[in-house]
């Protein structure tokens, strides 16, 4: 497992019985996580005194119980980047902190390339990877179907002092955008994909990751430049193992460009137990 070491103001304090206990700057939140099936003792008093708890509903979804008045949003930092945190109605906060381990790698590869690098970030959410790549000197095309998420990402860029960087902000269906970029003859040196496990398109199209991801990957490889730097695929779906992701990238990219593919779980250090909480998987092809 590749574990994110957060150099900032996020902490995963403990996890037990389906819940995380997390510190986001000055505020402590307790949120569900289906992978936490163990029932270890909740000895830390913050379990009882945390500022907000997200309760799942038997009908689906859920809601926050705010035990004290919190600001609508606040900021946390990582390695010089700043992110706006806002508890949403779907338990999320606007940031996946485990992705910091990938941001570090993206920055290392871009800085070590010795040339200008263009990055396509698909399903780009609130822009963690976009900011990491832009701060390392890359030009970035940030694509997400949600107008609100793209604006959130732009706000994060402004908070990080990156508004003047060469970032294209695109609100669009990722597959349709990729197909148009192919017709335009556009090429990218690096592609990052963080597709959802399940979703519906604007016309009711059903997206299920296991059924659709290979065709999307295959299409995206047509956008790679003659000398690409890396291709990174993230997944939070238990049914899409690191080995499966590695095989797909290897089958599609190695015959054309050589290089190597690596894949593993990514995770977060749990302070109370000094162990790592699995938080998804990443497969990476690099030159």
SULWO-V307198 format. One record per residue. N is the residue number from 1. PSI is psi as a letter, one per 30 degrees, with the letter a starting at -180 (NA if undefined). NEAR is the number of other C-alpha atoms within 10 Angstrom. Layout:
n=N psi=PSI near=NEAR
n=N psi=PSI near=NEAR
This chain:
n=1 psi=k near=15
n=2 psi=j near=17
n=3 psi=k near=20
n=4 psi=k near=19
n=5 psi=j near=17
n=6 psi=j near=19
n=7 psi=i near=12
n=8 psi=b near=15
n=9 psi=h near=13
n=10 psi=k near=19
n=11 psi=k near=20
n=12 psi=j near=21
n=13 psi=e near=19
n=14 psi=l near=26
n=15 psi=k near=27
n=16 psi=k near=17
n=17 psi=h near=16
n=18 psi=g near=14
n=19 psi=k near=23
n=20 psi=k near=22
n=21 psi=j near=23
n=22 psi=k near=21
n=23 psi=j near=19
n=24 psi=j near=19
n=25 psi=c near=15
n=26 psi=f near=12
n=27 psi=k near=15
n=28 psi=k near=20
n=29 psi=k near=24
n=30 psi=k near=24
n=31 psi=l near=19
n=32 psi=k near=19
n=33 psi=j near=15
n=34 psi=f near=9
n=35 psi=f near=14
n=36 psi=i near=16
n=37 psi=f near=12
n=38 psi=l near=11
n=39 psi=h near=11
n=40 psi=l near=12
n=41 psi=k near=10
n=42 psi=i near=15
n=43 psi=f near=10
n=44 psi=k near=12
n=45 psi=f near=8
n=46 psi=f near=17
n=47 psi=e near=20
n=48 psi=f near=11
n=49 psi=g near=13
n=50 psi=l near=18
n=51 psi=f near=19
n=52 psi=k near=19
n=53 psi=k near=23
n=54 psi=k near=22
n=55 psi=k near=16
n=56 psi=k near=15
n=57 psi=k near=9
n=58 psi=f near=7
n=59 psi=g near=6
n=60 psi=l near=7
n=61 psi=b near=12
n=62 psi=a near=14
n=63 psi=l near=15
n=64 psi=k near=18
n=65 psi=j near=13
n=66 psi=j near=13
n=67 psi=f near=11
n=68 psi=l near=11
n=69 psi=k near=8
n=70 psi=l near=14
n=71 psi=l near=10
n=72 psi=e near=9
n=73 psi=l near=10
n=74 psi=l near=15
n=75 psi=k near=15
n=76 psi=l near=16
n=77 psi=l near=18
n=78 psi=j near=18
n=79 psi=h near=12
n=80 psi=f near=11
n=81 psi=l near=18
n=82 psi=k near=20
n=83 psi=k near=24
n=84 psi=k near=20
n=85 psi=k near=20
n=86 psi=j near=18
n=87 psi=k near=20
n=88 psi=l near=13
n=89 psi=f near=12
n=90 psi=g near=13
n=91 psi=f near=20
n=92 psi=l near=14
n=93 psi=f near=17
n=94 psi=g near=19
n=95 psi=k near=18
n=96 psi=j near=12
n=97 psi=f near=19
n=98 psi=f near=21
n=99 psi=f near=22
n=100 psi=e near=24
n=101 psi=f near=17
n=102 psi=e near=21
n=103 psi=e near=19
n=104 psi=e near=17
n=105 psi=e near=14
n=106 psi=e near=25
n=107 psi=e near=20
n=108 psi=e near=14
n=109 psi=e near=18
n=110 psi=e near=25
n=111 psi=e near=17
n=112 psi=f near=10
n=113 psi=f near=11
n=114 psi=g near=8
n=115 psi=l near=10
n=116 psi=k near=11
n=117 psi=k near=21
n=118 psi=k near=25
n=119 psi=k near=28
n=120 psi=j near=26
n=121 psi=j near=24
n=122 psi=k near=28
n=123 psi=h near=23
n=124 psi=f near=26
n=125 psi=b near=26
n=126 psi=g near=26
n=127 psi=g near=27
n=128 psi=e near=25
n=129 psi=e near=26
n=130 psi=e near=32
n=131 psi=e near=30
n=132 psi=e near=26
n=133 psi=e near=27
n=134 psi=e near=24
n=135 psi=f near=20
n=136 psi=f near=19
n=137 psi=g near=18
n=138 psi=l near=25
n=139 psi=k near=21
n=140 psi=k near=25
n=141 psi=j near=20
n=142 psi=j near=27
n=143 psi=k near=27
n=144 psi=k near=24
n=145 psi=f near=19
n=146 psi=j near=17
n=147 psi=e near=15
n=148 psi=e near=13
n=149 psi=e near=19
n=150 psi=e near=23
n=151 psi=e near=16
n=152 psi=e near=20
n=153 psi=e near=25
n=154 psi=e near=21
n=155 psi=e near=19
n=156 psi=e near=24
n=157 psi=e near=27
n=158 psi=e near=15
n=159 psi=f near=16
n=160 psi=g near=18
n=161 psi=g near=15
n=162 psi=g near=17
n=163 psi=f near=15
n=164 psi=g near=9
n=165 psi=l near=15
n=166 psi=i near=14
n=167 psi=k near=22
n=168 psi=k near=13
n=169 psi=j near=18
n=170 psi=k near=18
n=171 psi=j near=17
n=172 psi=l near=18
n=173 psi=k near=16
n=174 psi=e near=21
n=175 psi=e near=16
n=176 psi=e near=9
n=177 psi=e near=17
n=178 psi=e near=22
n=179 psi=e near=15
n=180 psi=e near=12
n=181 psi=e near=15
n=182 psi=e near=16
n=183 psi=e near=10
n=184 psi=f near=9
n=185 psi=g near=9
n=186 psi=k near=13
n=187 psi=l near=19
n=188 psi=k near=23
n=189 psi=f near=21
n=190 psi=k near=27
n=191 psi=k near=24
n=192 psi=k near=21
n=193 psi=k near=23
n=194 psi=i near=17
n=195 psi=l near=23
n=196 psi=l near=15
n=197 psi=e near=17
n=198 psi=k near=11
n=199 psi=l near=12
n=200 psi=k near=10
n=201 psi=l near=10
n=202 psi=f near=8
n=203 psi=g near=6
n=204 psi=g near=8
n=205 psi=k near=9
n=206 psi=k near=12
n=207 psi=j near=16
n=208 psi=k near=14
n=209 psi=e near=19
n=210 psi=e near=12
n=211 psi=f near=9
n=212 psi=f near=12
n=213 psi=e near=20
n=214 psi=e near=15
n=215 psi=e near=10
n=216 psi=e near=17
n=217 psi=e near=19
n=218 psi=e near=15
n=219 psi=e near=15
n=220 psi=e near=23
n=221 psi=f near=21
n=222 psi=f near=16
n=223 psi=f near=22
n=224 psi=k near=23
n=225 psi=l near=14
n=226 psi=f near=11
n=227 psi=i near=11
n=228 psi=l near=21
n=229 psi=e near=23
n=230 psi=l near=22
n=231 psi=k near=25
n=232 psi=k near=22
n=233 psi=k near=22
n=234 psi=k near=23
n=235 psi=k near=23
n=236 psi=g near=19
n=237 psi=k near=16
n=238 psi=e near=11
n=239 psi=f near=11
n=240 psi=i near=17
n=241 psi=l near=18
n=242 psi=e near=22
n=243 psi=e near=14
n=244 psi=e near=13
n=245 psi=e near=24
n=246 psi=e near=20
n=247 psi=e near=14
n=248 psi=e near=17
n=249 psi=e near=24
n=250 psi=e near=20
n=251 psi=e near=12
n=252 psi=e near=15
n=253 psi=e near=21
n=254 psi=e near=16
n=255 psi=f near=9
n=256 psi=e near=11
n=257 psi=f near=16
n=258 psi=b near=12
n=259 psi=a near=14
n=260 psi=l near=15
n=261 psi=k near=22
n=262 psi=k near=17
n=263 psi=k near=23
n=264 psi=l near=17
n=265 psi=l near=19
n=266 psi=l near=25
n=267 psi=a near=23
n=268 psi=k near=23
n=269 psi=k near=20
n=270 psi=j near=18
n=271 psi=e near=13
n=272 psi=e near=13
n=273 psi=f near=12
n=274 psi=h near=10
n=275 psi=l near=13
n=276 psi=k near=17
n=277 psi=j near=22
n=278 psi=k near=18
n=279 psi=h near=20
n=280 psi=a near=20
n=281 psi=l near=24
n=282 psi=k near=24
n=283 psi=k near=24
n=284 psi=k near=22
n=285 psi=k near=24
n=286 psi=l near=18
n=287 psi=NA near=15
